[in-house]
Amino acid sequence: MAASTATQFTWNKQIIKAALINSVLKLAPTLQAKNPIMFTVYVGSIISTALIFEEILNKDYQGLQFTAAITVWLWITLLFANFAEAIAEGRGKAQAQSLKKTRREIMGKKLHNPNRDSEYEVVSGASLKINDYVLVESGDFIPSDGVVIAGIATVNESAVTGESAPVIREAGGDRDSVTGGTQVISDWLIIKITVEPGQTFLDRMISLIEGAKRHKTPNELALTILLAGLTLVFLVVCATLLPFSIYSVQAIGSGTVVSITVLIALFVCLAPTTIGGLLSAIGIAGMDRMIQANIIALSSQVVETAGDIDTLILDKTGTITLGNRQATEFIPLTGVSIDEFSDAAQLASLADETPEGRSIVILAKEKYGLRGRTISDIGATFIPFTAQTRMSGANLPGRQIRKGAATAIQEYVTQQGGTFPKEASDVVDTISRQGSTALVVAEGNRVLGIVNLKDIVKGGIKERFGQLRRMGIRTVMVTGDNQLTAAAIAAEAGVDDFIAEATPEAKLKLIRKLQAEGHLVAMTGDGTNDAPALAQADVALAMNSGTQAAKEAGNLIDLDSSPTKLIEVVEIGKQLLMTRGSLTTFSLANDVSKNFAIIPAAFTSTYPALDALNIMHLSTPNSAILSAVIFNAIIIVLLIPLALHGVKYKKVPAELILRNNILIYGIGGIILPFIGIKLIDLLLVTLNIAQTM
């Protein structure tokens, strides 16, 4: 679901057609009551409609045309506001429909025991439950979400991410999570199911993308309350004007009492209906823009929060770096030939299925010409890696080869009666300072050399961190590596600070400390050890390539698994806040201008002297009032594209943003109604409507 596809949904004919229908359906009282600002317009429209029938019954045809015109445009105002919300919801529903097409009835090979040779039965993916085991082979679709417990395979995840490039999924580490609906295109996997039927990641995505399920955020609720308060004030003001007008006419003995229709029109133009009609669409569009960036937001609140973060915590492995350390160099010690060392390194790694072990075998073959061998062909016994020994290797007839961490190999050769050379210690230190990992190889009591394992920093990440710095966001890398390795990676990646030898508890403690100091903290991560910190962070961006635990702990999931995607997250959050603020500024400024058109016209019949305030020289009082009501409705439609696409975010200081906001949306909001209302009035005169009312 690439961004380019998502943008096609904006003005799709089917979406517009559905939005037009939903605009009418949303006139239901229960739905209108959810928006207090537009609900008052809704009530005013009903009253105005009742007045039409009253005038017909009383045969008061003189004011009927004016009342009917005002009433029609009041209902149109409601329909336009409903249309803005419906078009925003329609984009999300269209994207959800696109995903539903990728969801199919997938059959799975349910294993009786969690091993490849076990018997299996073919069952529906919808019947699989937590802790079931399935076998998926080349060409099979993964029937449900789970974790890989055996095997390694390439998987096509384009159904979820929109990217056609396959990814590696394997048992162990941080790349063991698989998603139902994706396809294995080589090799095989045994998967343990981790979700109940109907609760897969794809199901959750579909539910989240449908904007109609969005809940209002605290900021949006606060703004709604403020606008509702203003609306209530204007309602009280307009309600008191009728008795005041009656009293004035009786006291003066001349003039005409202002009509209820005029007071309703006055109220609708005074109330902040522009932002009231667009408020919901702005929030829905914010989540929709996350989808376009291939980010699933698990709540609408996190989209807003992202706009205010000032600190970003990043896990190193798999986030800043590619995650799989690769053997890049064999460094034999003095007296050891490169052929002898590469032969020993390859023999020690033949049965090692980790990415590091496979990279050693490949380097020996490609750079040093060693042919491929198998453990069975040479009669070797593989010694697996354990947390206690911190090394692995192979026993061959007359040979014992080990590879592992420097301290582990030092202890091993000492036990065998040998010594750990200072030359080896110096090479290990040099490699560590470069940000790489040293893997020492020994045969018996003799150290042969060191394998340089490099954790590759992802391309372009330094420039992206520079962008975050310019946005006022401090970046902190956390890693379990030692100080030397961490410092080298931090310098290469361009982060502002780093914490080495960090445990999951240390990450959690760091985030809590920053939050206690008043910072809003975001974190990106992909591993199970990141889950506690992700759950604590204000904004938690989990990589889709990461573990199930990380994705469940995050409140944002990046389908592209890009560690610097937070830049887009922050920009979308800031864009949402700016759009809401800009349109609120425009709406309130808009109301000020409309007062100059409608207030003199509304009370000219009571106070003829007010005609001197008709600075726009509108043709008649009724024409002035109708023109203001028409403009009030049309401006909502004209602002829908801005509400959906958002105000463009620019990386400039906050004070400059505020100044531009006031100049463009404040002053612009004052000027535009004068022009718009005057043009509408001229059109009414041209069509001979103004004179007949």
GUTOR-474001 format. One record per residue (C-alpha): x, z, y. Coordinates in Angstrom, 2 decimals, decimal comma. Example, Ala and Ser with C-alpha at 12.3 -4.5 7.8 and 13.67 -1.06 7.14 Angstrom:
<atoms>
      xx      zz      yy
   12,30    7,80   -4,50
   13,67    7,14   -1,06
</atoms>
This chain:
<atoms>
      xx      zz      yy
    0,00    0,00    0,00
    2,40   -1,21    2,62
    1,82   -0,73    6,31
    1,32   -4,45    6,85
   -1,62   -4,36    4,48
   -3,11   -1,32    6,15
   -3,20   -2,90    9,59
   -5,36   -5,73    8,27
   -8,24   -3,27    7,97
   -8,58   -2,66   11,72
  -11,09   -5,36   12,71
  -12,05   -6,74    9,32
  -15,53   -8,35    9,43
  -16,77   -6,22    6,53
  -15,59   -3,04    8,27
  -17,34   -4,05   11,50
  -20,54   -4,87    9,63
  -20,48   -1,54    7,80
  -19,66    0,28   11,06
  -22,65   -1,30   12,81
  -24,95   -0,12   10,03
  -23,38    3,35   10,01
  -23,76    3,54   13,80
  -27,52    3,52   13,30
  -27,43    5,88   10,31
  -25,38    8,36   12,33
  -28,33    8,76   14,72
  -29,71   11,30   12,21
  -30,18   14,64   14,03
  -28,03   16,58   11,53
  -25,08   14,25   12,17
  -25,53   14,15   15,93
  -25,61   17,96   16,07
  -21,97   18,02   14,86
  -20,86   16,65   18,25
  -22,33   18,97   20,93
  -21,45   16,62   23,81
  -23,15   13,56   22,34
  -26,00   15,71   21,01
  -27,04   16,46   24,58
  -27,10   12,71   25,24
  -29,15   12,35   22,04
  -31,72   14,89   23,29
  -31,78   13,18   26,72
  -32,43    9,82   25,01
  -35,37   11,27   23,09
  -36,85   12,77   26,27
  -36,35    9,50   28,13
  -38,05    7,61   25,28
  -41,00   10,01   25,47
  -41,24    9,35   29,21
  -41,70    5,61   28,50
  -44,78    6,34   26,41
  -46,05    8,76   29,05
  -45,77    6,08   31,75
  -47,52    3,57   29,52
  -50,36    5,99   28,84
  -50,63    6,84   32,54
  -50,37    3,13   33,43
  -47,46    3,95   35,73
  -45,90    0,51   35,43
  -43,91    0,84   38,68
  -41,25    3,07   37,16
  -41,59    1,81   33,57
  -38,96   -0,92   33,80
  -36,37    1,46   35,24
  -37,09    4,19   32,66
  -36,98    1,65   29,84
  -33,65    0,23   31,03
  -32,09    3,69   31,34
  -33,44    4,68   27,90
  -32,08    1,56   26,20
  -28,61    2,16   27,61
  -28,68    5,83   26,63
  -29,33    4,83   23,01
  -26,63    2,17   23,30
  -24,22    4,87   24,53
  -24,93    6,86   21,36
  -24,54    3,79   19,17
  -21,21    2,92   20,81
  -19,93    6,47   20,22
  -21,12    6,30   16,61
  -19,48    2,89   16,24
  -16,11    4,28   17,37
  -16,25    6,96   14,68
  -17,62    4,58   12,05
  -14,91    1,96   12,65
  -12,21    4,64   12,26
  -13,83    5,89    9,06
  -14,25    2,32    7,87
  -10,52    1,65    7,98
   -9,86    4,66    5,76
  -12,65    3,70    3,35
  -11,34    0,14    3,15
   -7,90    1,47    2,24
   -9,51    3,76   -0,34
  -11,33    0,76   -1,83
   -8,03   -1,08   -2,02
   -6,59    1,79   -4,04
   -9,68    2,01   -6,26
   -9,06   -1,57   -7,31
   -5,65   -0,53   -8,65
   -7,23    2,28  -10,66
   -8,22    1,03  -14,07
   -9,29    2,36  -17,43
   -5,84    2,95  -18,91
   -5,33    3,71  -22,58
   -2,52    6,07  -23,57
   -0,59    6,78  -26,76
   -1,30   10,48  -27,29
    1,44   12,03  -29,43
    0,78   14,69  -32,06
    4,25   16,14  -31,36
    6,50   15,66  -28,32
    9,02   13,29  -29,94
    9,15    9,51  -30,15
    8,86    9,32  -33,96
    5,65   11,36  -33,96
    2,34    9,75  -34,93
    0,03    8,94  -32,04
   -3,54    7,92  -31,35
   -4,66    5,57  -28,60
   -7,04    7,38  -26,25
   -8,51    6,85  -22,79
   -6,36    8,12  -19,94
   -9,44    9,88  -18,56
   -9,57   12,08  -21,68
   -6,00   13,37  -21,36
   -5,65   17,02  -20,40
   -2,87   19,30  -19,16
   -0,03   19,74  -21,72
   -0,96   16,60  -23,70
    2,00   14,36  -24,58
    1,98   10,58  -24,35
    4,43    7,84  -25,20
    4,75    4,93  -22,76
    6,88    1,92  -23,60
    7,87   -1,26  -21,83
    4,77   -2,98  -20,45
    2,54    0,11  -20,75
    0,72    1,68  -17,83
    1,21    5,42  -17,40
   -2,26    6,86  -18,14
   -2,09   10,01  -15,97
    0,22   12,12  -13,79
    2,94   14,06  -15,56
    6,61   14,86  -16,00
    9,13   13,06  -18,20
   10,43   15,27  -21,03
   12,37   12,58  -22,90
   13,70    9,09  -22,29
   14,70    7,04  -19,28
   12,93    3,96  -17,94
   12,37    1,77  -14,92
    8,89    2,09  -13,46
    6,96   -0,21  -11,13
    5,21    2,06   -8,60
    3,89   -0,70   -6,33
    0,30    0,40   -7,06
    1,06    3,58   -5,12
    3,85    2,71   -2,68
    3,31   -1,00   -2,09
    7,01   -1,59   -2,81
    7,82   -3,95   -5,70
   11,34   -2,62   -6,39
   11,28   -0,56   -9,62
   12,53    3,02   -9,71
   14,28    5,06  -12,37
   12,38    7,91  -14,04
   14,12   10,22  -16,50
   13,90   13,64  -18,08
   15,40   16,55  -16,15
   16,55   16,65  -12,54
   14,40   15,64   -9,60
   13,28   12,22  -10,83
   11,03   13,30  -13,69
    7,66   13,01  -11,93
    5,45   10,01  -12,79
    2,13    8,86  -11,39
   -0,86    7,57  -13,32
   -1,52    3,86  -12,81
    2,14    2,89  -12,48
    3,77    0,65  -15,08
    6,86    1,07  -17,25
    8,81   -2,19  -17,19
   11,73   -1,28  -19,45
   12,68    1,27  -22,12
   10,39    4,23  -22,90
    9,31    7,70  -21,78
    7,60   10,71  -23,30
    5,41   12,30  -20,66
    3,80   15,73  -20,50
    0,46   15,50  -18,66
    0,23   17,92  -15,71
   -3,26   17,31  -14,27
   -6,84   17,48  -15,44
   -8,96   14,28  -15,60
  -10,07   13,06  -12,17
   -7,37   15,02  -10,35
   -4,51   12,53  -10,48
   -2,39   11,73   -7,44
   -4,22    8,42   -7,06
   -7,58   10,23   -7,10
   -6,34   12,67   -4,45
   -5,01    9,80   -2,33
   -8,38    8,05   -2,40
  -10,16   11,25   -1,41
   -7,73   12,02    1,41
   -7,70    8,49    2,83
  -11,47    8,46    3,27
  -11,61    9,63    6,88
  -15,19   10,88    6,58
  -13,87   13,91    4,69
  -11,60   14,90    7,58
  -12,05   18,37    9,05
  -11,50   19,04   12,74
   -8,15   20,58   13,64
   -7,83   23,80   15,70
   -6,70   21,84   18,80
   -9,59   19,43   18,42
  -12,02   22,33   18,00
  -10,60   24,01   21,11
  -10,98   20,82   23,14
  -14,51   20,35   21,79
  -15,41   23,87   22,91
  -13,94   23,23   26,38
  -15,80   19,94   26,76
  -18,99   21,54   25,42
  -18,60   24,24   28,08
  -18,31   21,62   30,82
  -21,32   19,82   29,38
  -23,32   23,05   29,48
  -22,38   23,58   33,12
  -23,54   20,07   34,05
  -26,71   20,58   32,03
  -27,55   23,74   33,99
  -26,73   22,00   37,28
  -28,95   19,02   36,54
  -31,77   21,25   35,26
  -31,81   23,22   38,54
  -31,87   20,08   40,70
  -35,49   19,28   39,83
  -37,02   22,48   41,27
  -34,63   22,22   44,22
  -35,85   18,66   44,89
  -39,49   19,76   44,63
  -38,88   22,58   47,09
  -37,06   20,28   49,54
  -39,85   17,68   49,57
  -42,49   20,38   50,09
  -40,45   22,06   52,83
  -39,63   18,87   54,73
  -42,98   17,26   54,09
  -41,47   13,87   53,30
  -39,41   12,13   50,65
  -39,91   11,77   46,92
  -39,10   14,25   44,13
  -36,23   13,11   41,91
  -37,51   11,90   38,53
  -36,59   13,35   35,16
  -35,22    9,95   34,14
  -32,80    9,99   37,07
  -31,71   13,55   36,23
  -31,05   12,57   32,61
  -28,98    9,59   33,79
  -27,13   11,86   36,22
  -26,34   14,36   33,47
  -25,09   11,68   31,06
  -22,76   10,29   33,72
  -21,48   13,73   34,72
  -20,85   14,99   31,17
  -17,54   14,04   29,50
  -19,24   11,51   27,25
  -16,28    9,11   27,13
  -13,93   11,52   25,38
  -16,89   13,07   23,55
  -17,69    9,72   22,00
  -14,08    8,98   21,05
  -12,80   12,42   20,02
  -13,60   12,10   16,32
  -12,24    8,54   16,14
   -8,92    9,66   17,64
   -8,45   12,31   14,96
   -9,41   10,01   12,09
   -7,10    7,30   13,44
   -4,19    9,77   13,49
   -4,48   10,31    9,74
   -4,97    6,58    9,28
   -1,68    5,87   11,06
    0,00    8,21    8,57
   -1,36    6,03    5,77
   -0,02    2,93    7,50
    3,42    4,60    7,46
    2,99    5,20    3,69
    2,55    8,95    4,21
   -0,29   10,91    2,65
   -1,38   13,80    4,91
   -3,03   16,54    2,88
   -4,70   17,92    6,02
   -5,46   16,67    9,51
   -3,95   19,81   11,04
   -0,46   18,90    9,84
   -0,61   15,60   11,77
   -1,01   17,53   15,03
    1,55   20,17   14,09
    4,11   17,43   13,42
    3,98   16,48   17,07
    5,32   19,89   18,11
    8,10   20,64   15,58
   11,57   21,40   16,93
   13,58   22,12   13,76
   14,00   20,05   10,59
   15,38   21,51    7,36
   16,64   18,94    4,86
   17,74   19,37    1,28
   20,93   17,41    0,62
   20,63   16,02   -2,89
   18,11   13,21   -3,16
   17,11   13,63    0,47
   20,22   13,01    2,57
   22,17   11,60   -0,36
   21,05    9,27   -3,14
   21,04   12,23   -5,51
   22,87   10,69   -8,46
   26,58   11,31   -8,15
   28,60    8,28   -9,18
   32,14    8,11  -10,58
   34,14    6,14   -8,04
   37,76    6,86   -8,98
   39,96    8,07  -11,87
   42,95   10,11  -10,66
   45,46   10,80  -13,47
   48,05   13,56  -13,00
   51,79   12,89  -12,96
   52,98   11,86  -16,41
   49,55   10,62  -17,50
   48,89    6,86  -17,56
   45,66    5,50  -16,14
   44,87    3,97  -19,54
   45,23    7,31  -21,31
   43,13    9,11  -18,73
   40,33    6,51  -18,54
   40,16    6,43  -22,35
   39,75   10,22  -22,52
   37,22   10,30  -19,69
   35,10    7,65  -21,38
   35,27    9,34  -24,80
   34,14   12,64  -23,25
   31,16   10,89  -21,65
   29,91    8,56  -24,39
   27,01   10,81  -25,36
   26,42   12,16  -21,86
   23,07   10,74  -20,71
   23,27   12,20  -17,20
   23,73    9,72  -14,31
   27,25   11,14  -13,80
   28,18   10,67  -17,44
   26,86    7,12  -17,58
   28,71    6,24  -14,36
   32,03    7,40  -15,94
   31,48    5,15  -18,97
   30,59    2,20  -16,72
   33,61    2,75  -14,44
   35,94    2,82  -17,47
   34,46   -0,44  -18,75
   34,26   -2,35  -15,49
   37,42   -1,22  -13,69
   39,74   -0,43  -16,57
   38,54   -2,89  -19,21
   37,63   -0,39  -21,93
   35,11   -1,83  -24,37
   31,90   -0,01  -25,10
   32,09    2,50  -27,94
   29,63    4,85  -29,63
   30,06    8,37  -30,94
   29,13    7,33  -34,49
   31,69    4,49  -34,60
   34,61    6,78  -33,84
   33,40    9,78  -35,82
   33,12   12,08  -32,83
   31,06   15,21  -32,35
   29,52   15,54  -28,91
   29,80   18,87  -27,13
   26,79   19,17  -24,75
   26,95   20,71  -21,30
   25,68   24,29  -20,96
   25,28   26,55  -17,96
   27,60   29,07  -19,63
   30,54   26,76  -20,37
   29,93   24,39  -17,38
   31,59   21,56  -19,30
   30,93   18,99  -22,01
   33,05   16,69  -24,13
   33,74   15,36  -27,60
   35,70   16,43  -30,71
   37,41   13,57  -32,50
   39,71   13,69  -35,52
   42,79   15,48  -34,16
   41,52   15,52  -30,57
   39,44   17,87  -28,40
   38,45   16,38  -25,03
   36,57   18,31  -22,37
   35,34   17,48  -18,86
   33,75   19,83  -16,35
   34,14   21,89  -13,19
   37,70   22,83  -12,20
   37,23   26,57  -12,85
   35,67   25,90  -16,27
   38,47   23,56  -17,38
   41,09   25,99  -16,02
   39,64   28,74  -18,19
   39,45   26,38  -21,18
   43,08   25,17  -21,06
   44,29   28,74  -20,48
   42,49   29,83  -23,64
   44,20   26,94  -25,45
   47,60   28,24  -24,31
   48,13   25,81  -21,46
   48,26   26,08  -17,65
   46,24   24,50  -14,89
   48,65   22,44  -12,74
   48,87   23,00   -8,98
   48,67   19,22   -8,59
   45,19   19,32  -10,16
   44,11   22,12   -7,79
   45,34   20,13   -4,79
   43,44   16,99   -5,89
   40,27   19,05   -6,45
   40,55   20,54   -2,93
   41,12   17,10   -1,38
   38,08   15,64   -3,13
   35,94   18,62   -2,05
   36,99   18,22    1,58
   35,86   14,60    1,39
   32,39   15,72    0,37
   32,76   14,57   -3,23
   32,71   16,47   -6,52
   35,78   16,82   -8,71
   35,31   16,61  -12,49
   38,44   17,63  -14,40
   39,28   16,10  -17,80
   41,49   17,88  -20,33
   42,62   17,23  -23,89
   43,51   20,38  -25,79
   45,62   22,57  -23,48
   46,66   19,68  -21,23
   44,93   18,61  -18,02
   44,88   14,79  -17,82
   43,33   14,14  -14,41
   40,29   14,25  -12,19
   37,20   12,06  -11,88
   35,98   11,64   -8,29
   32,18   11,88   -8,25
   30,77   10,83   -4,92
   27,29   11,78   -3,73
   26,42    8,72   -1,64
   24,86    9,36    1,79
   21,84    7,11    2,28
   22,42    4,11    4,52
   21,45    4,34    8,20
   20,71    8,05    8,00
   23,21    9,04   10,72
   21,47    6,80   13,25
   18,09    8,25   12,27
   19,34   11,79   12,80
   20,55   10,67   16,23
   16,98    9,60   17,00
   15,69   13,02   15,96
   18,25   14,67   18,24
   17,06   12,59   21,18
   13,50   13,70   20,39
   14,63   17,32   20,76
   14,60   18,11   17,04
   17,50   20,07   15,52
   18,48   19,08   11,96
   19,84   21,55    9,40
   21,08   20,50    5,96
   20,83   23,03    3,13
   22,73   22,55   -0,12
   24,05   24,43   -3,10
   27,48   22,81   -2,65
   30,51   24,76   -1,51
   31,52   24,97    2,17
   34,05   22,13    2,03
   31,72   19,65    0,34
   28,79   20,64    2,54
   30,85   20,27    5,73
   32,01   16,79    4,74
   28,51   15,58    3,87
   27,09   17,12    7,07
   29,69   15,32    9,19
   29,10   11,99    7,44
   25,31   12,29    7,71
   25,36   13,48   11,34
   23,22   16,62   11,00
   23,42   19,34   13,67
   24,12   22,22   11,28
   24,36   23,01    7,58
   24,08   25,91    5,17
   26,20   25,77    2,01
   25,73   27,49   -1,37
   22,05   27,92   -0,50
   19,64   29,25   -3,11
   15,85   28,65   -3,01
   15,57   32,19   -1,64
   18,05   31,39    1,13
   16,06   28,31    2,20
   12,88   30,36    2,32
   14,60   33,14    4,31
   15,97   30,60    6,81
   12,56   29,06    7,48
   10,92   32,48    7,92
   13,69   33,51   10,32
   13,24   30,38   12,44
    9,47   30,79   12,48
    9,84   34,43   13,57
   11,93   33,17   16,50
    9,04   30,95   17,60
   10,21   27,64   16,14
    7,92   25,14   14,44
    9,80   24,14   11,31
    9,54   21,02    9,20
   11,23   20,51    5,86
   11,79   17,56    3,58
   12,62   17,98   -0,07
   12,11   16,55   -3,52
   13,15   19,17   -6,05
   11,47   22,08   -7,78
   13,93   24,39   -6,04
   12,60   23,10   -2,70
    9,00   24,09   -3,49
    9,04   27,66   -2,06
   10,56   26,50    1,23
    8,17   23,52    1,44
    5,22   25,88    0,99
    6,50   28,08    3,85
    7,32   25,30    6,35
    4,84   24,35    9,08
    5,27   20,68    8,17
    6,41   19,99    4,60
    7,28   16,39    3,72
    7,69   15,99   -0,04
    9,27   12,88   -1,53
    7,00   10,93   -3,88
   10,05   10,37   -6,10
   10,45   14,14   -6,43
    9,05   16,71   -8,80
    5,40   17,62   -9,21
    6,13   21,12   -7,89
    7,57   19,72   -4,65
    4,59   17,41   -4,11
    2,13   20,23   -4,70
    3,97   22,49   -2,22
    4,14   19,89    0,57
    1,38   19,07    3,03
    2,71   15,53    3,51
    3,86   13,15    0,76
    6,13   10,24    1,61
    5,38    7,35   -0,74
    8,63    5,65    0,29
   10,72    8,79   -0,41
   12,70    8,35    2,80
   14,25   11,60    4,11
   14,10   10,47    7,74
   10,44    9,45    7,51
    9,87   12,62    9,51
   10,72   10,54   12,59
    7,53    8,54   12,00
    5,64   11,76   11,23
    6,73   13,32   14,54
    5,97   10,15   16,50
    2,50    9,87   14,96
    1,83   13,55   15,72
    2,98   13,18   19,32
    1,01    9,95   19,62
   -2,15   11,71   18,45
   -1,73   14,51   20,99
   -0,89   12,05   23,77
   -3,87    9,83   22,95
   -6,27   12,74   23,01
   -4,78   14,06   26,26
   -4,73   10,64   27,92
   -8,33    9,81   27,09
   -9,46   13,29   28,12
   -7,71   12,79   31,48
   -9,34    9,37   31,84
  -12,79   10,72   30,90
  -12,69   13,56   33,44
  -11,31   11,28   36,19
  -13,96    8,75   35,25
  -16,71   11,31   35,88
  -15,41   12,00   39,39
  -15,81    8,34   40,38
  -19,24    7,97   38,83
  -20,45   10,80   41,06
  -19,90    8,60   44,14
  -22,24    6,00   42,67
  -24,97    8,07   41,09
  -25,39   11,23   43,21
  -26,20    9,47   46,53
  -28,51    7,09   44,67
  -30,23    9,89   42,75
  -31,16   11,89   45,86
  -31,68    9,16   48,47
  -35,41    9,38   47,78
  -35,32   13,10   48,67
  -32,69   12,93   51,38
  -32,58    9,40   52,92
  -29,50   10,39   54,93
  -27,48   10,38   51,70
  -27,58    6,59   51,77
  -24,61    6,84   54,14
  -22,53    7,91   51,11
  -23,20    4,60   49,38
  -19,59    3,58   49,98
  -19,70    0,92   47,24
  -22,68   -0,74   48,94
  -24,69   -0,88   45,74
  -27,89   -2,91   46,12
  -30,59   -0,28   45,39
  -30,65    3,36   44,24
  -32,11    2,38   40,86
  -29,51   -0,37   40,44
  -26,74    2,11   41,26
  -27,98    4,59   38,66
  -28,45    1,91   35,98
  -25,02    0,40   36,74
  -23,37    3,82   36,27
  -25,18    4,37   32,95
  -24,22    0,89   31,71
  -20,58    1,42   32,69
  -20,64    4,82   30,98
  -21,67    3,12   27,71
  -19,42    0,06   27,90
  -16,25    2,03   28,65
  -16,53    3,76   25,26
  -16,38    0,42   23,44
  -13,51   -0,82   25,61
  -11,47    2,28   24,75
  -12,01    2,08   20,95
   -8,85   -0,02   20,35
   -6,77    2,52   22,30
   -8,33    5,41   20,36
   -7,57    3,71   17,02
   -4,06    2,43   17,74
   -3,05    5,35   19,94
   -1,10    5,61   23,16
    2,39    4,23   22,55
    4,93    7,02   22,14
    8,15    6,63   24,09
   11,22    8,83   23,70
   11,27   10,10   27,29
   11,25   13,63   28,80
    7,95   15,54   28,74
    7,69   15,65   32,53
    7,92   11,84   32,69
    5,21   11,53   30,04
    2,99   13,87   32,08
    3,60   11,89   35,29
    2,81    8,57   33,62
   -0,27   10,09   32,02
   -1,61   11,19   35,41
   -0,75    7,89   37,11
   -2,20    5,62   34,43
   -5,11    7,57   33,00
   -5,85    9,90   35,91
   -5,68    7,53   38,87
   -6,73    4,63   36,64
   -9,74    6,62   35,52
  -10,77    7,12   39,14
  -10,31    3,49   40,24
  -11,80    1,66   37,25
  -15,40    3,00   37,60
  -15,58    1,83   41,23
  -14,69   -1,69   40,11
  -16,80   -1,64   36,96
  -19,97   -0,20   38,52
  -19,77   -2,61   41,46
  -19,40   -5,62   39,13
  -22,34   -4,48   37,00
  -24,45   -4,01   40,15
  -23,58   -7,54   41,33
  -24,56   -8,86   37,89
  -27,91   -7,05   38,08
  -28,50   -8,60   41,51
  -27,54  -12,06   40,23
  -29,95  -11,72   37,31
  -32,63  -10,49   39,72
  -32,94   -7,24   37,79
  -32,00   -4,88   40,61
  -34,85   -6,02   42,87
  -37,55   -5,73   40,20
  -36,95   -2,06   39,34
</atoms>
